[in-house]
C-alpha cells in the first residue's frame, strides 16, 4: 500500500493520492496493532509518507516567486559598522 501511495503521489493526481495515502496509513496501523511490524516502524513509515504527500501538495499550491537581486547597500552597511568597545571592569578596593 505504501508503494502504491508513493506512486500515486509521484503521478500528480492529489485527490486520488489522498485516498490511497489514507488507506496506506490505515494498513500500517493495522499491521502495527497485529504485531506484523513494530509500532515505531509504522510511525516512521507514516511520517515519511505524509511528508512526501504534503510536500507534493505544497509545491503545487505555492505560487512561484520571482528571484530578486540581492541588495548591495544592506551588505555594505553591516560591514561598515565598527565593533563596540568593551569598557574595562571597575576595580574594587580591598580592605
MMTF fields as JSON, N, C-alpha, C and O atoms, coordinates in Angstrom:
{
  "mmtfVersion": "1.0.0",
  "mmtfProducer": "UNKNOWN",
  "numBonds": 379,
  "numAtoms": 380,
  "numGroups": 95,
  "numChains": 1,
  "numModels": 1,
  "chainsPerModel": [1],
  "groupsPerChain": [95],
  "chainIdList": ["A"],
  "bondAtomList": [4, 2, 8, 6, 12, 10, 16, 14, 20, 18, 24, 22, 28, 26, 32, 30, 36, 34, 40, 38, 44, 42, 48, 46, 52, 50, 56, 54, 60, 58, 64, 62, 68, 66, 72, 70, 76, 74, 80, 78, 84, 82, 88, 86, 92, 90, 96, 94, 100, 98, 104, 102, 108, 106, 112, 110, 116, 114, 120, 118, 124, 122, 128, 126, 132, 130, 136, 134, 140, 138, 144, 142, 148, 146, 152, 150, 156, 154, 160, 158, 164, 162, 168, 166, 172, 170, 176, 174, 180, 178, 184, 182, 188, 186, 192, 190, 196, 194, 200, 198, 204, 202, 208, 206, 212, 210, 216, 214, 220, 218, 224, 222, 228, 226, 232, 230, 236, 234, 240, 238, 244, 242, 248, 246, 252, 250, 256, 254, 260, 258, 264, 262, 268, 266, 272, 270, 276, 274, 280, 278, 284, 282, 288, 286, 292, 290, 296, 294, 300, 298, 304, 302, 308, 306, 312, 310, 316, 314, 320, 318, 324, 322, 328, 326, 332, 330, 336, 334, 340, 338, 344, 342, 348, 346, 352, 350, 356, 354, 360, 358, 364, 362, 368, 366, 372, 370, 376, 374],
  "bondOrderList": [1, 1, 1, 1, 1, 1, 1, 1, 1, 1, 1, 1, 1, 1, 1, 1, 1, 1, 1, 1, 1, 1, 1, 1, 1, 1, 1, 1, 1, 1, 1, 1, 1, 1, 1, 1, 1, 1, 1, 1, 1, 1, 1, 1, 1, 1, 1, 1, 1, 1, 1, 1, 1, 1, 1, 1, 1, 1, 1, 1, 1, 1, 1, 1, 1, 1, 1, 1, 1, 1, 1, 1, 1, 1, 1, 1, 1, 1, 1, 1, 1, 1, 1, 1, 1, 1, 1, 1, 1, 1, 1, 1, 1, 1],
  "groupList": [{"groupName": "UNK", "atomNameList": ["N", "CA", "C", "O"], "elementList": ["N", "C", "C", "O"], "formalChargeList": [0, 0, 0, 0], "bondAtomList": [1, 0, 2, 1, 3, 2], "bondOrderList": [1, 1, 2], "singleLetterCode": "X", "chemCompType": "L-PEPTIDE LINKING"}],
  "groupTypeList": [0, 0, 0, 0, 0, 0, 0, 0, 0, 0, 0, 0, 0, 0, 0, 0, 0, 0, 0, 0, 0, 0, 0, 0, 0, 0, 0, 0, 0, 0, 0, 0, 0, 0, 0, 0, 0, 0, 0, 0, 0, 0, 0, 0, 0, 0, 0, 0, 0, 0, 0, 0, 0, 0, 0, 0, 0, 0, 0, 0, 0, 0, 0, 0, 0, 0, 0, 0, 0, 0, 0, 0, 0, 0, 0, 0, 0, 0, 0, 0, 0, 0, 0, 0, 0, 0, 0, 0, 0, 0, 0, 0, 0, 0, 0],
  "groupIdList": [1, 2, 3, 4, 5, 6, 7, 8, 9, 10, 11, 12, 13, 14, 15, 16, 17, 18, 19, 20, 21, 22, 23, 24, 25, 26, 27, 28, 29, 30, 31, 32, 33, 34, 35, 36, 37, 38, 39, 40, 41, 42, 43, 44, 45, 46, 47, 48, 49, 50, 51, 52, 53, 54, 55, 56, 57, 58, 59, 60, 61, 62, 63, 64, 65, 66, 67, 68, 69, 70, 71, 72, 73, 74, 75, 76, 77, 78, 79, 80, 81, 82, 83, 84, 85, 86, 87, 88, 89, 90, 91, 92, 93, 94, 95],
  "secStructList": [7, 2, 2, 2, 2, 2, 2, 2, 2, 2, 2, 6, 7, 2, 2, 2, 2, 2, 2, 2, 2, 2, 2, 2, 2, 2, 2, 2, 2, 2, 2, 2, 2, 2, 6, 1, 1, 7, 2, 2, 2, 2, 2, 2, 2, 2, 2, 2, 2, 2, 2, 2, 2, 2, 2, 2, 2, 2, 2, 2, 2, 1, 7, 7, 7, 7, 7, 7, 7, 7, 7, 2, 2, 2, 2, 2, 2, 2, 2, 2, 1, 7, 7, 7, 7, 7, 7, 7, 7, 7, 7, 7, 7, 7, 7],
  "xCoordList": [0.817, 0.0, 0.86, 0.513, 1.99, 2.877, 3.473, 3.594, 3.844, 4.407, 3.36, 3.676, 2.146, 1.065, 0.813, 0.569, 0.874, 0.671, 1.799, 1.554, 3.03, 4.176, 4.071, 4.358, 3.667, 3.495, 2.373, 2.481, 1.318, 0.192, 0.594, 0.163, 1.418, 1.91, 2.787, 2.679, 3.649, 4.554, 3.787, 4.223, 2.644, 1.848, 1.236, 1.004, 0.972, 0.472, -1.027, -1.525, -1.762, -3.211, -3.436, -3.492, -3.566, -3.552, -4.86, -4.864, -5.958, -7.223, -7.191, -7.597, -6.713, -6.588, -5.498, -5.634, -4.417, -3.316, -3.777, -3.338, -4.646, -5.15, -5.855, -5.67, -6.657, -7.38, -6.44, -6.598, -5.473, -4.528, -3.629, -3.303, -3.227, -2.396, -3.182, -2.643, -4.436, -5.276, -5.378, -5.314, -5.537, -5.596, -4.261, -4.231, -3.161, -1.838, -1.602, -1.035, -2.031, -1.892, -2.69, -2.222, -3.881, -4.725, -4.087, -4.123, -3.51, -2.864, -1.655, -1.431, -0.871, 0.285, -0.154, 0.47, -1.207, -1.727, -2.18, -1.909, -2.86, -3.36, -2.206, -2.254, -1.169, -0.004, 0.713, 1.185, 0.802, 1.452, 0.611, 1.155, -0.69, -1.581, -1.514, -1.579, -1.384, -1.346, 0.058, 0.232, 1.053, 2.409, 3.224, 4.299, 2.739, 3.485, 4.732, 5.801, 4.605, 5.746, 5.714, 4.675, 6.844, 6.953, 6.187, 6.176, 5.549, 4.806, 5.659, 5.176, 6.922, 7.799, 8.083, 8.199, 8.193, 8.41, 7.203, 7.361, 6.003, 4.782, 4.73, 4.384, 5.071, 5.039, 6.042, 5.745, 7.223, 8.242, 7.778, 7.928, 7.221, 6.741, 5.592, 5.533, 4.684, 3.566, 4.069, 3.587, 5.036, 5.589, 6.237, 6.0, 7.041, 7.721, 6.732, 6.912, 5.694, 4.683, 3.929, 3.706, 3.54, 2.828, 3.721, 3.242, 5.014, 5.936, 6.001, 5.989, 6.069, 6.096, 4.805, 4.835, 3.673, 2.384, 2.23, 1.856, 2.519, 2.363, 3.321, 2.955, 4.532, 5.484, 5.007, 5.144, 4.452, 3.959, 2.764, 2.666, 1.865, 0.692, 1.122, 0.602, 2.058, 2.523, 3.236, 3.136, 3.952, 4.66, 3.679, 3.963, 2.545, 1.539, 0.793, 0.472, 0.518, -0.28, 0.511, -0.061, 1.796, 2.609, 2.847, 3.184, 2.673, 2.965, 4.479, 5.263, 4.849, 6.269, 6.72, 6.173, 7.723, 8.228, 9.361, 10.17, 9.386, 10.463, 11.702, 11.613, 12.846, 14.085, 14.418, 14.426, 14.689, 15.043, 16.545, 17.161, 17.135, 18.572, 18.85, 18.055, 19.963, 20.32, 20.648, 21.19, 20.319, 20.617, 22.084, 22.592, 22.748, 24.163, 24.353, 25.321, 23.461, 23.605, 23.486, 24.18, 22.625, 22.445, 23.705, 24.064, 24.358, 25.569, 26.688, 27.48, 26.765, 27.813, 27.609, 28.576, 26.372, 26.121, 26.438, 26.897, 26.202, 26.516, 28.024, 28.511, 28.756, 30.194, 30.89, 31.991, 30.279, 30.92, 30.837, 31.578, 29.97, 29.834, 31.063, 31.481, 31.655, 32.806, 32.341, 31.194, 33.237, 32.907, 32.802, 33.561, 31.895, 31.706, 32.869, 33.328, 33.337, 34.438, 33.885, 32.814, 34.633, 34.243, 34.865, 36.029, 34.079, 34.607, 35.297, 34.812, 36.438, 37.132, 36.317, 35.567, 36.471, 35.735, 36.27, 37.454, 35.383, 35.803, 36.578, 36.225, 37.648, 38.458, 37.9, 37.592, 37.786, 37.294, 38.468, 39.429, 38.376, 39.448, 39.234, 38.126, 40.291, 40.209, 40.553, 41.372, 39.98, 40.207, 41.398, 41.716],
  "yCoordList": [-1.197, 0.0, 1.26, 2.258, 1.206, 2.377, 2.637, 3.785, 1.568, 1.716, 2.311, 3.187, 1.846, 2.352, 3.839, 4.622, 4.214, 5.616, 6.492, 7.593, 6.008, 6.776, 6.986, 8.075, 5.962, 6.078, 7.051, 7.811, 7.034, 7.931, 9.389, 10.284, 9.618, 10.977, 11.451, 12.597, 10.577, 10.934, 11.217, 12.02, 10.555, 10.753, 12.149, 12.692, 12.733, 14.103, 14.244, 15.369, 13.154, 13.226, 13.223, 12.157, 14.407, 14.521, 14.107, 13.731, 14.166, 13.7, 12.183, 11.644, 11.506, 10.049, 9.665, 8.681, 10.443, 10.162, 10.293, 9.527, 11.244, 11.428, 10.168, 9.743, 9.579, 8.363, 7.178, 6.394, 7.053, 5.936, 6.093, 5.106, 7.322, 7.57, 7.226, 6.623, 7.602, 7.283, 5.777, 5.298, 5.022, 3.561, 2.989, 2.031, 3.57, 3.091, 3.33, 2.477, 4.477, 4.769, 3.778, 3.299, 3.482, 2.518, 1.134, 0.433, 0.744, -0.56, -0.641, -1.67, 0.434, 0.445, 0.356, -0.354, 1.059, 0.976, -0.444, -0.961, -1.05, -2.406, -3.394, -4.279, -3.238, -4.128, -3.957, -4.939, -2.742, -2.498, -3.069, -3.633, -2.928, -3.425, -4.949, -5.501, -5.629, -7.093, -7.642, -8.852, -6.765, -7.22, -7.624, -8.205, -7.331, -7.665, -6.799, -7.289, -5.528, -4.62, -3.901, -3.833, -3.377, -2.658, -1.339, -0.73, -0.886, 0.377, 1.581, 2.476, 1.603, 2.708, 2.662, 3.703, 1.457, 1.289, 1.828, 2.51, 1.521, 2.02, 3.534, 4.195, 4.088, 5.544, 6.219, 7.258, 5.629, 6.208, 6.197, 7.188, 5.08, 4.976, 5.949, 6.566, 6.081, 7.012, 8.441, 9.226, 8.773, 10.124, 10.437, 11.496, 9.53, 9.753, 9.872, 10.694, 9.055, 9.089, 10.417, 11.018, 10.876, 12.147, 13.328, 14.31, 13.245, 14.309, 14.416, 15.515, 13.265, 13.266, 13.858, 14.69, 13.418, 13.893, 15.397, 16.127, 15.857, 17.283, 18.152, 19.256, 17.676, 18.441, 18.548, 19.599, 17.47, 17.491, 18.431, 19.168, 18.407, 19.287, 20.739, 21.618, 21.0, 22.371, 22.927, 24.12, 22.076, 22.53, 22.969, 23.893, 22.322, 22.675, 23.945, 24.782, 24.089, 25.214, 26.501, 27.584, 26.418, 27.613, 28.37, 27.76, 29.698, 30.471, 30.546, 30.531, 30.625, 30.702, 32.141, 33.064, 32.328, 33.667, 34.002, 33.151, 35.276, 35.722, 35.969, 36.44, 35.648, 35.906, 37.381, 37.947, 37.992, 39.404, 39.531, 38.716, 40.552, 40.732, 41.128, 41.83, 40.68, 40.977, 42.453, 43.071, 43.0, 44.403, 44.553, 43.869, 45.444, 45.657, 46.642, 46.524, 47.604, 48.623, 48.012, 48.437, 47.034, 46.418, 45.671, 45.674, 45.045, 44.312, 45.264, 44.951, 46.42, 47.384, 47.999, 48.185, 48.316, 48.982, 48.061, 48.528, 46.77, 45.844, 45.697, 45.583, 45.7, 45.521, 46.795, 46.719, 47.952, 49.218, 49.541, 50.407, 48.888, 49.195, 48.723, 47.575, 49.604, 49.171, 48.327, 48.418, 47.527, 46.683, 47.555, 48.512, 47.246, 48.022, 47.757, 46.624, 48.833, 48.686, 48.228, 48.652, 47.364, 46.914, 47.853, 48.235, 48.211, 49.059, 48.164, 47.071, 48.619, 47.776, 47.65, 48.556, 46.542, 46.3, 47.234, 47.567, 47.65, 48.549, 47.755, 46.635, 48.39, 47.742, 48.159, 49.326, 47.195, 47.482, 47.488, 46.735, 48.333, 48.42, 47.309, 47.086, 46.646, 45.622, 46.21, 47.127, 45.736, 46.289, 45.703, 46.066],
  "zCoordList": [0.0, 0.0, 0.0, -0.631, 0.716, 0.771, -0.605, -1.03, -1.295, -2.635, -3.583, -4.387, -3.489, -4.324, -4.036, -4.954, -2.767, -2.388, -2.915, -3.407, -2.812, -3.315, -4.822, -5.318, -5.542, -6.993, -7.332, -8.294, -6.565, -6.798, -6.557, -7.282, -5.539, -5.267, -6.416, -6.853, -6.903, -7.999, -9.287, -10.112, -9.459, -10.674, -10.722, -11.802, -9.544, -9.528, -9.364, -9.322, -9.271, -9.049, -7.541, -6.928, -6.936, -5.49, -4.837, -3.665, -5.557, -4.99, -4.844, -3.814, -5.864, -5.787, -4.792, -4.065, -4.759, -3.842, -2.397, -1.538, -2.119, -0.752, -0.268, 0.873, -1.132, -0.757, -0.57, 0.365, -1.452, -1.364, -0.144, 0.516, 0.16, 1.347, 2.606, 3.533, 2.638, 3.802, 4.002, 5.134, 2.909, 3.002, 3.468, 4.241, 3.004, 3.404, 4.895, 5.577, 5.398, 6.822, 7.657, 8.689, 7.205, 7.905, 7.907, 8.918, 6.786, 6.684, 7.603, 8.241, 7.678, 8.574, 10.031, 10.82, 10.393, 11.761, 12.096, 13.18, 11.16, 11.367, 11.526, 12.38, 10.7, 10.786, 12.121, 12.695, 12.616, 13.9, 15.042, 15.992, 14.954, 16.005, 16.114, 17.213, 14.962, 14.962, 15.217, 15.361, 15.274, 15.574, 14.358, 14.504, 13.172, 11.955, 11.859, 11.494, 12.181, 12.241, 13.585, 14.242, 13.977, 15.248, 15.136, 14.066, 16.212, 16.162, 15.751, 15.059, 16.175, 15.767, 14.268, 13.621, 13.724, 12.287, 11.521, 10.509, 12.003, 11.359, 11.433, 10.454, 12.593, 12.763, 11.831, 11.242, 11.7, 10.825, 9.365, 8.651, 8.937, 7.55, 7.278, 6.215, 8.241, 8.088, 7.991, 7.174, 8.826, 8.822, 7.483, 6.902, 7.004, 5.719, 4.569, 3.671, 4.598, 3.541, 3.56, 2.508, 4.74, 4.835, 4.468, 3.901, 4.785, 4.373, 2.854, 2.299, 2.185, 0.715, 0.15, -0.756, 0.699, 0.203, 0.423, -0.494, 1.644, 1.951, 1.141, 0.738, 0.898, 0.095, -1.348, -1.975, -1.87, -3.25, -3.392, -4.373, -2.425, -2.466, -2.301, -2.988, -1.403, -1.173, -2.394, -2.68, -3.115, -4.315, -5.392, -6.156, -5.454, -6.46, -6.042, -6.886, -4.748, -4.278, -4.134, -4.257, -3.881, -3.632, -4.935, -5.95, -4.919, -6.12, -6.334, -5.385, -7.568, -7.903, -7.698, -8.303, -6.841, -6.567, -7.532, -7.903, -7.923, -8.792, -7.948, -6.814, -8.509, -7.785, -7.9, -8.993, -6.768, -6.738, -6.554, -5.868, -7.164, -6.968, -5.519, -4.894, -5.007, -3.616, -3.476, -4.392, -2.343, -2.084, -1.724, -0.836, -2.414, -2.139, -0.994, -0.244, -0.841, 0.189, 1.586, 2.509, 1.742, 3.048, 3.476, 4.653, 2.54, 2.87, 3.264, 4.153, 2.617, 2.925, 4.303, 5.041, 4.662, 5.94, 7.114, 8.156, 6.963, 8.039, 8.208, 9.332, 7.117, 7.185, 7.661, 8.207, 7.468, 7.805, 9.291, 9.756, 10.054, 11.468, 12.227, 12.075, 13.054, 13.844, 15.032, 15.47, 15.526, 16.664, 17.916, 18.062, 18.795, 20.021, 20.976, 21.121, 21.629, 22.57, 23.91, 24.343, 24.544, 25.873, 26.891, 26.778, 27.876, 28.933, 29.951, 30.241, 30.504, 31.454, 32.739, 33.101, 33.406, 34.649, 35.719, 35.737, 36.61, 37.688, 38.731, 39.1, 39.184, 40.223, 41.58, 41.821, 42.427, 43.779, 44.75, 44.589, 45.742, 46.739, 47.763, 48.251, 48.059, 49.093, 50.443, 50.512, 51.487, 52.836, 53.497, 54.629]
}
